[in-house]
């Protein structure tokens, strides 16, 4: 075992106290994994995990406040100074029959045995202030060279947990690294095994990739055959050639550009990933050799809904993304009324996101058309700001009359009230000055009288 003490890691006090207490009791202990990796490259770790030669029973005996979060796998959560720290015993994993969890684990006092079961070299380093960085598999060198490489035989690591195939690409996206050739070859060969991974775990890795600094790494997932298993809709986009004034690249490459053109927000990146998924199914070729995709937003919204249901997304996220995709091809008329109607169609809460989606979509198109379209968006946003500053009515809840007012006029409860209110809103969208209570009540009275005696008119 060799130690690289050239790097000094600033361990936060709660984790440092846990290490010191374990050392005082005669046990080896280190911070391990992602916190070491991130500290070495100047990133702020999300968590500080600790590995130790002490057994779970010994850990519980040393610390007053512990939680049994995974004792069967050697993990005890220690509460220290208000923080929760996972302390896991050095272990050796048995076979992985379910390709996720080891069938059994055995505890060991050998740190090397513990580190060699980990996924990638850059995640298989340990550290404490006494011994410095323990790097047995070339993790520091891979960090310096910007490489994601499996520990040992990549086929074994991927057999243990198939999700590691996708995680390898996701770490490339997080760090801007390259995938080691041997690891890449194994990933491509074993990508079909991702079909055994739960939708929830796939979704979590996909989201981390999407909001990473390098969402374009989804191209690497495609090259490795990963998306063919987890997101075949993207493969269809990569195969869809475009040839028109707006696009000179495949639908998939356009999609990648749009993800790079929008901020790393999960809703926005997910929307851009799926926004043109309807193009491959509605592509037509004109006699002049130009491809067209008329009406692709509607089937795209249907496909996006299917994808999100398959990946077990929550309904709120699903509704938001589907609504944005359904309307991403909308170009509001450059008038206050045109923009007001667009806001109502898309939703007041979603319209700011719609503006970002439109700009990202334009950013992924041919440079020849971008300036004109960005200038158009500048005008839309200028008009929209004016609407907000004036406080124009944009929804039924902001109408100067309510359903109760109509009931007080003698209109029976039912569909008729909704129809009248929507008619009034339509007229207010055309002329916001009509949103005055007396004016709307007078107009409602005319609508009631003109509808005759049918209560459902």
N, C-alpha and C positions, 0 to 999 in steps of 0.2 A: 504494500500500500504506500502510495506517495501522496504528498500533500503539496498543493500549490498555494503558498502563503503570500503571493504577490498582490492579491486582491484583499482589501479590507471591506467588510460588509457591515453596515450600521444596522444592527438588530434592534428592533424596538424593545423598550424596557420589559413589557410583559413576557415576551418570548425569551429575552435574555435571562430573566429571573427563573423561568422554568428550566432552561439549560443549566444554569448555575446550581440550582437545587439538585438536579439529577446528578451533576458532576460531584457535588458534595457527598452524595450518597453512594458514590463509587460506580456510576453507570456512564457509559458512553452516551452522548446525545448531540444531535446536530439539527440545525434547520436544513430542510431538504427540498429539492424539486424546483418548482416554479419560482419560489421566492429567491433562491440562489441565482437562478438564470436571470431573472429580471434585475436583481441588484447589480450583477456583474455588468450588464449592458446599460445601466443607468435608468431603468424603469422603476416605477413604484409598485412593489408587489401588492396583490390583492389580499393574499393570505400568507401566514407564516406557519408552515407545517413543520412538525418536529418528529424526528425518528430517534429511537433509543434502544439500547440493549436491555433496558428494564422491561419486565413483563407487565401486562395490564394490571395484574394484582399488585405488583410492586409500585407501579405508578399511582394507583389508588391509595396505597399505604403512605406514599410520600406527600401527597397534596390533600388538603382539606376539602376542596370543592372540586369534584369530578362528576362527569356524566358518562354513562356507558353508551356510547354512540355506535360502537362497532367492535365490541370486545372479541367476538369470534374471529375477527380479522386483525385483532391486535390494537384497535384504536380506542383511546379514551380521551374525552374532551376535558381539558383542565381549564378552570376559570381562574384567571390571574389579573388583578387590577381592572376588573370589569371587562376583560377581553376573554374570548373563547379560543383556545388553541388545541388543535388536534395533535395528540401525542401517540405515535404508532410504534409498536415494537418491531425491531428488525425481523423480517420474516422470509420464508421460502414458500412460494406458491406451488400448489399441486397442479393437476391437469385442469383445463378449462373446457368442460363438456358443453357448457352453454355459450362458449365463446364470449363470455363477459366476466363471470366470477370464477375464481379458483374453486375446485371441488373441496379443497381443504388447504389449510395453511399450517406451517410449523414455524415456531419462533426460533430465532437464532441469536447468537451474540456476535455474528460476523457481519459487519457493515457491507462488505463486498457482496455477499449473498443477497442482501436487501436491495442494493443499488442495481444489480444486474437484471432484476425482474422488471425494471421500469421501462417506459416506452421509448424515449429518445435520449440520446447522449446529453443533450442540453438540459434535460430534466432529471438527469441521474447524477447530480452533484450534491454534495453535502458540505456544511460549513459550521464551524464554531470558532470563536476568537482564539482558542488555544491551539487548534490544529490547522486553521486556515481552510482553504478549499480542498476537499477530497474529490479528486477527479480521476476516476479509474478507467473511463471509456472514451476519453478524448472530447469531452463536452466543451472545455475551454477552447480547444482548437477549432471545433465546429462553430462556436460562437464568433470567434475571430474571423472565420472564413464565410460566415453566413450560410450555414448548411444545417438542414434538418435530417438527422440520420438515426435509424433505429439502434438500440443497444443490442449488440450481438446479431443473430440471424433475424432479419426482418420478417421472414415467414413465420417464425415462432412467435414474435411479438404480435403479429396480425392475427395469428390463430388464437392467441389468448384473448384478444378483444378486437373484433373486426372494426369497431368504431375508430381504432387507431389509424386505419387507412385514411379516413377522412380527416382525423385530427392532424395527421402529418401535413396535409395541405393547409389546414386552418392555421397551423403554426407558421407556415410559410407566409400566409396572408398577414398574420399578426406582426411578424418580425421583418417581413420583406426579404426572406431567405430563399435559397434554392433547395430543392429536394435532392438528396443524395441519390446518384444513379441506381445503386443497388436497392435502396428503399423504394425508389420510384418503380423499378421493375417489379418488385414484389407487390406493391400497391396495385399496379395495373393488372397483374395476374390474379390477385385475390379480391379485386373489387366486387365481384358477384356475391361474396360473403356478407356484404353490407345489407343484403336483403334480410338477414337474420336479426339486424339491429332494430330496436324499437323506434317508432316514429318520433317519440319525444326526444330521444337522444340525438337522432339525426337533426331534428329541428334546432336543438340547442347549438350544435356545431355549425349548422348553416347560418344561424343568426350571428354567431361570433365571427364567422368569415365575412358576412355581409357588412358588418359595422367596423371591420378592421381597417387599417390604413391602406390595405391593398385588396379591395374586393375583386380586382381583376384576376386574382388567383383562382377564381372559379373556372377560368380557362384551363388551369392545371388540373383541376378536378375532372374536367371534360376530357382532357388528353389522357388521363389515367383510367378513364372508363367509369369514374365514380358517379357522375351525374346520370349516366345511362341507367344506373340502378336507383338512385335516390331522387332524381329530378329529370326524367326522360324528356319533359317538355323543353328543357334547355337544350338538349341535344337536337331536337327538332328545329330550334331557332338557329343553332350553329350550322345546320345543313341548309337553311333557307337563304338562298342567294338573292340579293336585292340589286336592282339596276334601274334607278330613276333619278330625278333631279335632287331628291332629298338624301339618298343613300347610295353609297358605292361599296358597302361592306355587307356581310351577312347580318341577319336579324340578331344573331347571338353577339357578334362583335359590337353592333350598335348598343345592345343591352349592356354590355360591359362598360362601354363609354359613358352611358347615362348613369350607371352606378358610381362611376368615378367623378361624375359632374355634380353629385348631390352630397349634402352633408351626411356624416355617418350616423344617421338616425334609423332605427330598425324599421319603422313604418315606411319611410321614404326609400330606403335601399331595397326593401322587400317589394315595394310597388314597382320600382324600376326593373327589378329582376323579372317580374311577371307581366309588365305592362304591355309587351308586344307578343305575348304567348298565343294570341289569336291569329297572328299573321300567317304562320305556316298552313293553317287550315283554310284560309280564305284567299290565298295567293292566286292571282290571275295574271296571265301573260298576254299583253296586247300585241296586235300584228306588227307593231314597230319594235318589238323586243323589250318593251318597258314593263316591269312588274308593277302591279297595283294591289292594294290591300284595303279596298273600300269596306268600311264597316267592321274593321278588325277589333275594335274596342269591345263590342258586345260579346263575341265568342271568347275574347281574352279574359273578360270578367268571369265568364263561366268556368274557364280553365283554371283561373287563379283560385276560384272558390273550391274547385275540386282538389287542387294542390294543397291548399291550406287545411281542408278537411282531412286529407290523407296524412298530413304532418301534425295533426291534432292541435291546430292553433285555437286560441280562445275566440269566441264569437265577436268580441269587440274589435280585435285586430282584423279578423276576417272581413267584417262589414266595412271597416275603414278602407282597407286595401282594395276591396272589390269596387267600392264606390269611386275611388280615385282612378282605377283602371277603366271603369265604365265611362268615365268622362275625360280621360286624358287627351282625347283627340278633339275636344271642344275648343273652338276659337270664338270667344265672345265678340259680339258686335262692339265696335269702339264708340259706344255711347253710354251715358249713365244708365239708361234703361237696359241696354244689352248686358252690361256687367252686373246690374242688379239681378236680372233674370238668371244669369250664370251662377251667382252666389246662391240663389234660392234652389236651383237645380242640383248643385253640388252639396250645399249645406254651409251655413255660416261658419261652423267650426272647422270644416275641411277646406274651405276656399284658400286660406294661406298655404296649406300643403299643396293644393292644386297648382298654385303659382310656381312653387318650387319644382313640382313634377314637370310642368311645362318647360321650364328653363333647362332642367336636366335633359329632357327629351330633345330639345333643340341642340343642346351641347353635344349630343351624340350623333348629330346629322352632319351632312356635308358642309364644309366651310362656306361654300358658295351661297348657301341659303341662310346661314346663321345670322348675319348682321341684320337682314330685313326682319327676321322673326324675333330677334331680341329687341329690336326697336318697337315692334308691335307689342311685345310683352311690357316694355317700358310704359307704353300708353295705357295698357290695361291696368297696370299697377297704379298709375297716376290717377286714373278715373276711380279706381277702387279706394284709394286714400281719400279722395274727395267725398265719396259715399260715406265712409266711416266718420269723417270730420263733421259732415252734416247730420249724421245720425239717421239716414234714410231707413224707412221701414223695410225689413228684409224677411219677415216671417209673420205668421199668424199671431204669435204671442206679442208682437209689437204693434198690431193694429189698434186703432183708437177705440174699437168696439169689440165685444166678446160674444160668445154664444149666449151668455146670460142676458145680454142686452137684447138679443133677438128673441129669446124666450119671453122676456118682458113685453116685447111687441106683439106677442101672441103666436110666434112661430113654434110649432110643436117640436119636441126633441126628436132627433133622428138625422138622417142623411141630408135633409134639406138645409139644416143649419150649416153643416160643413160646406155644402155647395155655395151657399150665399157668402160665407166668409172667404172662401177661395176666390170667388168672383171679385169681392172687394179688394183682396190682396193683389189680384192681377191688375186691377185698375190703379192701385196705389204704386205698384212697381212702375207703371207707365208714367205716373205723375205723383211723386211723394207728397205734394201739397194737399192732395185729397185726403191724407191721413188725419182728418179732423173729425172729432166725434159727431158733431151735428151733421156735417156733410155726409159721413158714412151712414148714419142712421136714416137720413133722408133717402140716400141711395138704396139702402136695404129695404126701406118701405116700398120703393118702386119695384124692386126685384120680387118682393113678396106678392104684390098686387098683380104683377105681370105673369106670375107662374100659375095663376088660377087657383082652383080648389084642390089640386092634387098635392097631398102632403109630402109626396116623395119627389116632386119636381125640384 
